[in-house]
């Protein structure tokens, strides 16, 4: 046991000390295809979220508040000063282009990011149908990129944030998609089992949810009391479905 403790101390002592907050700068250049600079792109830094926090925010349609932000100049260049060392998510967005995010785990020193390329934004209309082929209003549609992309620079893993929407009376919802982006789309409804399609290209997609049996699930805390307001999500996706009622109940379809 004493040997293990000694080794741990030596390893920790060998790690670089975090830079002072005034020295933590993220610098880079935002460009479109063809290395065209993007002026006034919005660059922001957000605390890294746990999966549950992100799902709760997406379900409520809330936007994450940045801890720091700046705009790119006419040459697309930016310098963003971080408030402190730690675990962060860098977000870059510009009108007419797809948003990109990348986790920084951890930020301990100034980083030169090189050029970050944003792709043009288009849209896709997703139609959901019930078992009889009729439009299905109130379905939750969750779209993500089938595969993350890497860009030139220090090797951050850039990706496009998930897009989420609820179908209207005509059973459809329009979401943003990249020009050449392959999508993974999941559609879920409280009365029907969820369905997934992958590798979707183009401006439209139709998902027909299969028939299933509805079951009421009751969630309790460790004292056996109803867990009201608990977040319910598909574990494999994960896709937020809703929250339990005052009695801790939620209806799912299987």
Steps between C-alpha positions, in 0.01 A plus 500: 500500500781742583661431161176581317464830685857596419454427130182710491679797654781477248260485205296796620812703559601442139183652353518859371336757724191669350569841351358809666158605370650807329726269297228261378423607144337305217605635161400391152345591167146424381469429127255362247586247229784628284665672799265799471511696828175531695468837674288545813476129571389449860758317711399400853624288788258293708548279807519136392160343570421155629262297283207547738547878512513519121189285456303707751596820321413359156166370624414845632614670180753704698825641365819459701635829637865571408767577758694706245453608140636707213457565126742421220654796314487572126768237439307243704750511786405495867659502844284382787618531859378219726382595851694212659660164440262205491269293282339701223310475172598739221213603271531676163200618299427734209183593313436262212751241622493192719601546862810312619591404855802330654571389858822617663591256778673671670603853407826575682691725259461727198394310189556588134214332314593578140218525244154367582280442194124548518281335237193667345170431676198353328178352637325166512129443558426184695150350474378251758215258439303273731437129445223581249714739298329812639693814606620473860501831690689535827785264409848589624756501218869489589768540230876458533791466261577137425870563551708775665752687287853612580637827373853630460654647814586347833278195452183601685203282413253736337139395457160649422266524802189285502184654359167429664144592411137397543273430205201726438144417402616383156743255662810683375783710639782682320853479640837636394749277321836540333545511124651150482412381848380144553245494778391250759136578580297358788125557531314418821144539624337418832250266331736321258848342519792710378655445158843588364638558149865556414697644210225740393587752229283754321230745603232260619442176690195303611495277807209267570484400864412134554209381716571410860356456847486791746611444856500728801835512676522629857830643621580537870792635699715297740234544770222363283338841443373602152770677298301779338661695218760230429651514153415200278719432195588224256822360643665398173461831316451686742177679407298690762137388509350696788462508878308297754178643645431584865455130575832408338327336203587514131340314209739324262437286193683175429 
